[in-house]
Structure formats: C-alpha cells, structure tokens
C-alpha cells in the first residue's frame, strides 16, 4: 500500500511539472555579441627608446585625456530571452545573461604576439551576471553576479565619476528606486592597498590565509521633474569591514564608512539634439573615502589610518564634477569637464603617515582637472578632434604638480554620422604636454618616468576606438 501511495504521488508530481512547464514557453532566445576597445600604435619622439607613454600626471589615470591610454579589448557575449506565461505577453519578463571578457596590455602593444612578447597581456572576467527586468510585467527588476554597474561618465577622460559600483553583488529596483549590495573582491597583498583585507589565522594549528569581506549597501533614488528635462539622483552608501579574528596573527580593527551624494542631469535645447549638463557632488567618510588614480569606487580607501585606533574614522573625500556637451550645429560640438577632489585619510597628518603595513604614504591630496574637446565635422566621415586639458595634483604638503596638454586628432568615421558618439574611430593623434617644475623634477608622469626630467612631452600615434552593442 505504501508503495502504491509513493507511486501515485510521484506520478502526480510529474504531471504537475509537465503542466507547469507547458505554461511557460521560451521560443525567442537571442544571442548578442558586443565589443568595445581601443588599440593601436604610438610613440614618443623625445623619450628614451621612443616607446609611446601616456603624458598624463601620475595617480590620475585618464584625467587629462585618454587618447594616449593603453590598449584594451572587451568582448560581451550575452543571451536575451522573454518567457511568456500562458500566452500573456503583458506578463513577459526580460532576462539577460551577460559576461565580459577583457584583455589589457601589460606591455607595449596588446596584439604583439608574433614575436612571443605577449607575456604582459592581462585577461580578466569583470562581468558575469543574470538580470531579470519587468518581472511578470511588473516594475520590479533584480540581478545577481559580477558586473560593471556604472552610469554617466566624462568620456573624453574615461572617468565614471559619481556612481561606479562595479563589483560582485546583487540588486533590486522598483521604478526609480534601487537598492544594491556589493562585496568587492579585494583579496590584497601588501603591494597596493592601504586597507588590508587578508590576514593569517592559526585556528587549525597551521597558518591559513583568510580574507575579511567588505560589505557595501547602496540606496539610490532618481527624481525626475519638468517632464524629465531634469533628473536628480540621490545616493547613500554604508560600508562595513569586520575585524580580523581573535586567532589571527595580524590584528585589524573593524571599520565603517558612509557616502552621500547628489547628481543633477539636465537636457539642454540646442540646434542639434543630445546636449546636456551634468553636475554632481559626493562626500565619503571613513573607509568609504575612495578612490584614486582615476578610479572612483568609494571602497578604494585613500590614505593612512589613525595612529592610535588604526581605523579611518576621521577620513573623508569630497568630489565635485561638472560635465557638459553642446551640439552647437551640424559643424561643431563641444564637450567640457571640470573635476575637483580633496581627500584625507584617518591620520591627523596633512603630509605622510604610516599605513597598516607600516609603509609611509601620503595622507592628504587635492586635485583639479579640466578639459574640453571640440569636434569639427568636416564632412560626414571625416571629423577633426582637438582637446585642451589642464591637470594639477598636490600630495601632502608638496608643491602642486601640473600639466597642460594639447591634442589634435584628424579622425575617419566609417559610419558617416555627425555625432560625438559615432564609432568606430580611426585617429591620427598628435599630442604635446608641458609640465611645471614639480611634475618635471619628480618625474610625475609615465612619460617622464621613461624619458627623465623634461619640460615637454610628446606622443604620436594611429589608434582606433570602438563600441558595438
């Protein structure tokens, strides 16, 4: 009798599963393959070896212009499908499964493999996630995995300045409200990070490397007004880093941090559509006072800890950004930006202090960067790009290091589109920079570190930039 009950129960379960499966039909699986990249050849005529090096100041990434930035190529395979429940398309959920394969040059050229000199190539998987949007026809979205979750950027400086949350985690969105939780994979060594994440414990009687996880909780709210002409985005973050265990050989205290910010994105009426103005202010405290070197993730803690408590309780960072694009006519577009940053670590020192690895590092910095790109549409397929950038950085109580860079780049645009966003580009690039005494004498740029102390830096190249989604 027991056997018959089990048999019938199993049969009923199979029948239910078949009915349930019949209700959800997926017939529209689509595959897409996107790609972005920037690659080409460049050299610096007045540098040792003439190898092309970026002219920008150290610790600022592409702030100061990105045309001489190193090679990279990304490939984005993705599946997209929309299951329809009981034939009701209004209850369709849009599902995306995406990955990103990234290749970066660790040497001279990314594609230089014929000579067996590709040991410097770096391969990464920064994205692999699933996102479900408009679940069952509702206003709810959800995602989980690892992704480059970032929004507005200053493209000519490759600077995602306000809400770059790229990391592993999960998130949920309802209309204009988004909550996310991230777990940055900072499993460092003492080589790069001022805030240690790894420590050694002896719980099992042997030494084992343990990683303490930073937890980042983020709440974002978008407030549109005046018929979506303006959109105000409000940002709040809380960061927590637990202490190292009682059995650890290294003792690190628990630490926290907060971030608050606001960004106003406004459409501007011009003769050609697409003009806008973006302005933002962001303030981070504690271990959430990142970032540096052109990275803006708040979990990239800056500076040294307090000498007594060994925490970042008094640390802070203020960043303000202005970014504008004006499509003035079918002949001209202008794109300009200004970035101001002031950061300090948890130490009282305004110059250098010891980090948790007992290294002496700068505990305070201030930066100001501004630049403009003018695009002249000679015709549909030939554009002339010109840029002027100014960058300044003050580390501790040192004198400011500064640079002025002028760029001219005649550009072929195969898509024949008069737009600053038309891609791919094939550019002939000519750059010249002038450094002040502090930058020159301290070798404060990749170019100067290769060429020695020089007043002027040069870069010539032929490079391409593209994105296809």
N, C-alpha and C positions, 0 to 999 in steps of 0.2 A: 504493500500500500504506500509505504514511504517512497518507494522507487517511482510509482506512478505519479505521486504528487510532484516529485522533483522533475520528472519528465514533462508533465503538463506545464509546470512553472517555467521551465526552460523554453518550452515552445511558445508560451505567451510572451516572454521577453524577446525572443527572436521576431515575433510578429510585430510587437511594438516598435522595435528597432527598424524593421522594414518600413512600417508606416511613417515613422519619423523621418527616415531617410528620403522617402518619397515626397515629403512636404517641402524639403529644401533642395532645390536644383541649382547646380552651378554649371552653366554652359558657356560662360563668357570669360574664361581665363585669358588674360592678356599678359604678354611679356614685353617689357621695355628694357632698353639698354642705353643709359645715358653716359655722358663723359664730360669731364672738364679738364682743363690742363693749360700749362704754359711751358713752352720748351723752345730751345733754340741755341744759337751760338753767340758768344760775346767775348770781347777782350778789352783790356785797359792799356792803351798805348804807353802810358808813363809809369806802369807798375812793373816790378821785377817779374820776369817771365811773361809779362803781358796777359796773364790769365785774368779773365773778367771777374771782378769782385764788386759787390754791392757798395755803393757810395754812402749809404745812409749811416747815421750815427749808431753806435753800439747800443744794445738794450732797448731798441725801439722797433725792431722788425721792419715792416714796410712803411711805417710812418716816415714820410719824406719821399714817397713814390715807390711803386712796385715794378716798374718796367725792367729793372735790372735784377729782380728777385730770381732765386734759383729755380731749376726745373722741377715740375711735378706733373703727374698724370693720374687722374681718378677715373675708375670705371664703376658704373652704377647699374648692376642688373637688378631687376625688380619684377615681381608678379603682382598683377592687379585683377581682382575679380569681385563680382557683386552677386551674392546668392539671393535668390528671390524666394520668399516664403509663400507657399500656397498660390503662386502666380500673382501675388500682390506686389507690384514694383514700388509702391509707396513705402513699403517696409524693407527696402533694399539697404543693406549695409555695404559701404565701400571699404574693401580690405586691401591693404598694401603690405607686401613683404619685400623689403629692400636691403641690399648690402652695398658697401662701398669698398673697393679695392684701391688703395693709394700707393703710389710709387713716387719716391722723392730722391733727389740727387744728393748723395753724401760727398760727392767729389766735384768734378768739373762739369761733365755733361751726363744727363740721365741715360741717354741711349748709347753711350760709348761702350759697346760690349765686344766689338770685333777684336779689339786688342787685349781682351781678357782683363780690362781695367775697370770692371764694374763692381769691385768689392765694396765701394762706398754707397751702393744703392740701398735705400731703406724701403721696406714693404710693411704696410700696416692695414688693419681692418677696422677703421674708425666707426663704421656703421654696420649694424645687422639688427633689424627690428621688425616688428609687426605693428601696424596701426589699423584700427577699425574706426571709420568715421560715419556719422549719422546712423548709429546703431538702431536697426529696426525702424528706420525713418524718423528717429528722434533727433534731438540737438546734442546728443552725447557722443564724444569721441574718447578713445582710450588707446594707449600704446605702451609697449614694453620692449626693452632691449637696449642697444647702444646706438646712439645717433648723434649727428651734428645738428643739434637743435639750436639754431641761431637765426636772427632776423635781419633787421636793417644793418647795412654796413657802408662805410666810406670806401667805395670800390677802388678808387684811384690810390688808396693807401692800404687796401686789403685789411680793413680794420672793423671788426664786428664789435661795436663799441658799447652796447648797453645790456643786451640780454643774450649773451653767448653761453648757453647751458650745456654745451657738448660734453656728454659723459654717458655712462651706463645708468639706467634707471627706469622709471615708469611715470606715466602721467595721465590725467583725465581732464577733459574740457567740456564745459557746458556753455554754449553760446559764446559770450565774451569773457568768461571766467576760466582760468586754467590753474590747476594745481599739479605740481610735479615733485618727485623725489629722486635725487641723484646720489650715486655712490661713485665718486671719482676714483679711478683705478691708480692711485698714487702709491705704488709699491716701491718707494725710492731706495737709493743708496745715498751716501753722504756726498755724492758728486754734485748734486744740483739743488736739492731742496733745503730751505731753511727750517721747515717744519717737518720733523721726522715722522714717518708713518710705520717704519719697520723697527722691530726690536727683537731681542733674543730671550727666550724663556727656557727654564730648566724644569718644567713640570714633570716630564717623564724621566728625569735624571740625565738626559742628554740635551745638548743645545739644539733648539729649533727656532727658525726664523718665523716670526709672527707679524702679521700686518694689522694695524688698527684702522678701522674704516671711518672715513669722514662721511657724515650724513648731511645732505643738503636738502632742505624743504623750501619750495618756492611757490608763491602765490602771485598770480598776475591778473590784472583786470584791465580791459580795454573799454574806454568810454568814448563812443563816437558822438559828435554833435555837429549841428549845422549841415544836416543831410550828408554826413560822412565826409565833409570837406576837411574836418579836423578829427584826429583820433588821439586821445590821451591814454597812454599806457602807464599804469601804476605797478610797481614791482616791490615785493618784500621777500627777503630770504632769511632763513635761520640755518646756521651751520653748527654741527656738534662733532667733536673729536674726543673719543673716550681716552682715559688714561691707560698707560701700559699696565700689564698685570702685576700682581704682587710677587710673582715668581720670575719677573723679568730681570735681566742683568742691567738694562738701561731703564731709568725711571723718568717717564714723561707724564706731566700732569694733564688732566682733561682740559679742554679749551672750547670756547664758543665764539660765535660772531653773528652779526646782523648786517643786512643790506637793505637800504631803502632808496627808491629812485622813481623818477617820472620822465616820460618822453612824449613830446608833442610832435605829431606828424601831420603836416598841413599841405593840401594840394594848392598849387599856385596856377592861376589862369595866365597862360601865355599864348602866343600865336600858334605854337605847336604844342600839343598835349603832352603830358607826362612830367611837367615841372613840379617840384615840391620843395618844402623846407622841413628839416628835422632838427629839433633841439632837445637835449637831454641833460639831466643832472643825476648822478648816482653817488651815494655815500655808503661806504662799507666800514665796519668796525671789527675789532678782534681778528680772529683768523680768517675773516671774510674781507680782508683789505686788499685782495689781489686785483689786478695782475701786473705783469711787467713784460718787457721785451716784445711789445706789440700784441701780447695775449691779454685778453680782458676778462677771463674767467675769474670770478671772485674767490674761488677756492685756491688760487695760486698765491698763497700768503706771502706778503712782502716784509722784509726787514728782520730784525732780531727780536727775541723775546725780552721781557723784563728780567733784570739781573737777579732779582730775589725770587719772584714767584715762578719764573720760567714759563710764563704764559704771555699771550698777546692782548691782554685785557685793555691796554691803552692804545692799541694800534688803530689806525684809520686810513682811509683813502677817499679822496674827492676827485671825481672826474666830470668834466663838463664838455659837451660836444655840440658844435653847430655844423650842419651839413645841408647844402643847398644845390639844387640842379635847376638850371634855367634853359629851356629850349627856346631860344630867342627868335629864331627864324629857320627857314629851310637851308640856311647857310651856316648858322652859328649855334653852338650850345656851350654853356659854361657850367662847370661843376667845381665847387669850392668847399673847403672844410677848415675847421679850427678845433684843436683838442688841447685842453688843459688838464693836467693831473698833478696832484700833490699827495704824497703818501708818506706814512711814517710807521715804523714797527712798534713793538711793545716796549722797547728800551727807552729810557729818558734821553739818550744821546741823540744829538742832531747831526752827528757825523757817523762814526763806525761803532759797532758793538759786536759782542760775541754771540753767535747763534748757538743752537742746541748741539751742534757738532764741534763747538769751540773754535769755529772759524771766525775771523774778523771780517764783517761785511758791512756795507752801507745800511744805515737805519732810516735815512730820510732822503727823499728825492722830490724834484719838481720838474715838470716837462711842459713845453709848449710847442705845438706843431701846427702849421697852417700851410695850405697849398691850394692851387687852382689848376684845373685842366680846361683849356679852350679847344674845342673841336670845330674845325673848319671843313665843311662839306664841299670839297672842290667839285665833285660830281657824286653820283650815287655810289660808285665803287671805290673812289679814292678820297680818303679823308686825311687831314693833317692835324695831328695831335701835338699840342705844346703844353708843357707843365712848368710851373714855378713853385718850389717848395722851400719852406724855412723850418728848421728843426733846432730845438735847444733843450738841453738836459743838464740839471745840476744835481750831482751826487754829493750828499752830505754838505760840508762847508767848502767844497772845492769851487773854483770858478766855473761858470757855465761853459759847456762845450756846445758849439753851434755850427750849423752848416746851411748854406744856400745852394740849391740845385736847380739847374735849368735843363729842360728836356725838350727835344724836338724829334717827332716820330711820324714821318710820312707813312701812311697805312693803306694797304689794299684790303677792301671789304668785299669778299666774293658774293655775299648775299645781296649787295646793291641796295642797302637800306640806310636811309639818313637818320640814324639813331645812335645815341651813345651806347646802347645795349646791343647793337648789331655784332654778331660774331659768326665765324671766326675772323680774327685779325691776323694779318701778316705785316709786321712792322720793321722798318729800318729805324734804329734807335741811336741817337747821339745825345750824350749827357756830359755835363761838366758841373763840378761842385767846388765850392770854396769853403775852407774850414777856418775857424778862428784859431788863435794861438793855443787855447786849452785843448781843443779837439786835435789839432795837429801834433802838439808835443806829447800828448798822452796816447797817441795812435788810436783815437776813439772812433774807428770805423773799420769794417772788414777790409776796405781798400787800403787804408793807412797801415793796418797791421801787416799787410803784404808788401807795400811799397816803401814804408818808412815815412818819416815826417815830411809831408809835402803840403803846400798851401792849396793846390788844386788837384782834384781827382777827375779822371775821365773814364768814360765807358762807351764803347761802340758795339752794336750787335744787330743781328737779324733774328727776330723771335716771333713766335705765334702764340696767340691766346684764344681759347675757345670754350664754349659750353653748349652742349646739345642734350636736351631732355625730351 
